[in-house]
Amino acid sequence: EVRALTFVPDRQGQTTAGGTVTYTHTLTNTGNVTEGAGGAGQSTLPVSVTSTLSGVTTSVYVDLNNNGIADANELVTGNDLTALLAGTPGGAGLQPGESVSIIVKVQAPAGATAGQKDLSTITVTPTGAINGEPASPAVKVEDTTTIIDTGNFTLVKTQALDAACDGTPDTAFGGAVIQAKPGACIVYKIDATNNTTTPV
């Protein structure tokens, strides 16, 4: 047995006081045994969240339908990913080679001031021994959120698969991780919003 997980990447974003920003990460089982299936002789995947800015609310979601949106039924309500992983395409747990998108939603406190920053750290710590093989080390991602004034502008980048490279996206634009075969294309869209009172 080989037990190993990867959790990537670290993200950066901006939001206004009281606003929210979402980050998408990929948790992958790079070992050769199922992780997070629960039950006898299996492992669990506890998750913990810490934030540095007082008043920040950080929520974690498992993107079960891979649509890049933090749906209500995908919210991690406890401190373990195990229950939600039962709903992934590979079945219970994270199968060898299987990846899942983890969406992190950060809500800034209403009283935050422009320039303040929050560092939210999301840590997944495998537990339990599988056939005598101890758990692999914990993995984590760090999301840095900067509070901006409402008088700024924002850029949001989304992406979609274009398998035929004809310039027409095959799927809706979103923030989920996209896998493309050699020769396929990925189309990126950048939405710019001017929240100021003057042209930019």
C-alpha positions in Angstrom: 0.0 0.0 0.0 1.1 3.5 -0.8 -0.9 6.4 0.8 -0.5 9.9 -0.6 -2.7 12.9 -1.2 -2.1 16.2 -3.0 -4.2 19.4 -2.4 -3.5 22.3 -4.8 -3.3 25.2 -5.5 -3.0 28.2 -3.1 -5.3 31.0 -4.3 -5.6 34.8 -4.0 -8.7 37.0 -4.4 -10.5 40.2 -3.5 -13.8 41.1 -2.1 -15.5 44.1 -0.5 -16.5 44.3 3.2 -19.4 41.9 3.7 -18.8 40.3 0.3 -17.8 36.8 -0.6 -15.1 35.2 -2.8 -14.8 31.6 -3.8 -11.7 29.5 -4.5 -11.5 26.1 -6.3 -8.9 23.5 -5.3 -8.2 19.9 -6.4 -7.7 17.1 -3.9 -6.2 14.0 -5.5 -5.4 10.6 -4.2 -2.0 9.8 -5.7 -1.7 6.6 -3.7 -2.9 3.1 -4.5 -5.6 2.6 -1.8 -8.9 4.3 -1.3 -8.8 7.2 1.2 -11.7 8.6 3.2 -14.1 5.6 2.8 -14.7 5.3 6.5 -15.6 2.1 8.2 -13.4 -0.7 9.6 -10.0 -0.9 8.2 -10.5 2.3 6.2 -9.5 5.9 6.7 -11.3 9.2 7.2 -10.4 12.6 5.9 -11.0 15.3 8.6 -10.8 18.8 7.4 -9.9 21.9 9.5 -10.2 25.6 8.6 -8.4 28.6 10.2 -8.6 32.3 9.3 -6.4 35.2 10.4 -9.0 38.0 10.0 -11.5 38.3 12.8 -15.1 37.9 11.7 -14.3 36.0 8.5 -16.6 33.0 7.7 -14.9 30.3 5.7 -17.0 27.4 4.3 -15.8 24.3 2.5 -17.8 22.4 -0.2 -17.1 19.2 -2.1 -18.1 19.8 -5.8 -20.1 16.6 -6.3 -21.5 17.5 -9.7 -18.3 19.2 -10.9 -20.2 22.4 -12.0 -17.9 24.8 -10.3 -20.6 26.1 -8.0 -20.9 25.7 -4.2 -24.3 24.1 -4.0 -26.1 23.8 -0.7 -26.0 20.0 -0.6 -22.2 20.0 -1.1 -21.4 22.0 2.1 -19.2 20.2 4.6 -21.3 20.5 7.8 -19.0 18.7 10.1 -15.2 18.4 10.2 -14.8 15.5 7.8 -15.0 15.0 4.0 -15.9 11.3 4.3 -19.7 11.5 4.2 -19.7 13.8 1.1 -17.1 11.7 -0.7 -19.6 8.9 -0.8 -21.5 10.9 -3.5 -18.5 11.2 -5.9 -18.5 9.3 -9.2 -15.9 6.8 -7.9 -18.2 5.8 -5.0 -17.3 5.9 -1.3 -14.0 7.6 -0.5 -11.4 8.9 -2.9 -10.3 6.1 -5.2 -6.7 5.7 -6.3 -6.1 8.4 -9.0 -9.4 10.1 -8.3 -9.6 13.8 -7.9 -12.3 16.0 -6.5 -12.8 19.8 -6.6 -13.0 21.4 -3.2 -14.6 24.8 -3.2 -13.8 27.3 -0.4 -16.1 30.3 0.1 -14.7 33.2 2.2 -17.1 35.8 3.5 -15.5 39.0 4.7 -16.9 40.7 7.8 -19.2 43.7 7.2 -16.9 45.9 9.3 -13.7 45.1 7.4 -11.7 48.0 6.0 -10.0 48.3 2.6 -6.5 46.8 2.6 -7.1 44.2 5.3 -6.1 40.7 4.4 -7.2 37.2 5.5 -5.3 34.0 5.2 -7.6 31.0 5.3 -5.8 27.7 5.6 -7.7 24.5 4.8 -6.0 21.3 6.0 -7.0 17.7 5.2 -5.5 15.2 7.6 -5.9 11.5 6.7 -6.4 9.1 9.7 -6.5 5.4 10.3 -4.3 2.5 9.2 -5.1 0.6 6.0 -3.6 -3.0 6.1 -1.1 -1.7 8.6 0.0 1.2 6.5 -0.2 4.5 8.5 -1.8 7.6 7.2 0.0 9.9 4.9 1.0 13.5 6.0 -1.7 16.2 6.1 -2.1 18.4 3.1 -3.2 22.0 3.0 -4.0 25.0 0.8 -3.9 28.7 1.7 -6.3 31.3 0.3 -5.4 35.0 0.6 -8.3 37.4 0.5 -7.8 41.2 0.3 -10.6 43.6 1.3 -11.0 46.3 -1.4 -13.0 49.5 -1.5 -16.2 49.5 -3.4 -14.6 52.1 -5.7 -12.4 49.5 -7.3 -12.8 47.3 -10.3 -12.7 43.5 -10.4 -11.5 40.8 -12.8 -13.0 37.3 -12.8 -11.5 34.6 -15.0 -13.5 31.5 -16.0 -12.8 28.7 -18.4 -14.5 26.1 -20.6 -13.5 23.2 -22.7 -13.3 23.5 -26.5 -12.4 20.0 -27.6 -12.6 20.8 -31.4 -10.6 24.1 -31.0 -13.3 25.8 -33.1 -13.7 28.8 -30.7 -17.0 27.6 -29.4 -17.0 26.4 -25.8 -18.5 22.9 -25.3 -19.5 23.6 -21.7 -20.6 26.6 -19.6 -17.8 28.9 -18.4 -16.9 28.1 -14.7 -14.1 28.0 -12.2 -13.8 24.2 -12.0 -10.6 22.4 -13.0 -10.7 21.3 -16.6 -9.0 18.3 -18.1 -8.2 18.5 -21.8 -6.7 15.8 -24.1 -3.7 16.6 -26.3 -4.9 18.7 -29.2 -8.0 20.1 -27.4 -8.3 23.7 -26.4 -9.5 25.6 -23.4 -11.3 28.9 -23.8 -10.8 31.6 -21.1 -13.2 34.4 -20.4 -12.3 37.5 -18.3 -15.2 39.6 -16.9 -14.1 43.2 -15.9 -16.5 45.1 -13.6 -15.9 48.8 -13.0 -17.4 49.7 -9.6 -16.0 53.2 -9.6 -17.8 56.4 -10.5 -15.4 57.3 -13.3 -14.3 55.5 -16.5 -11.4 53.2 -16.3 
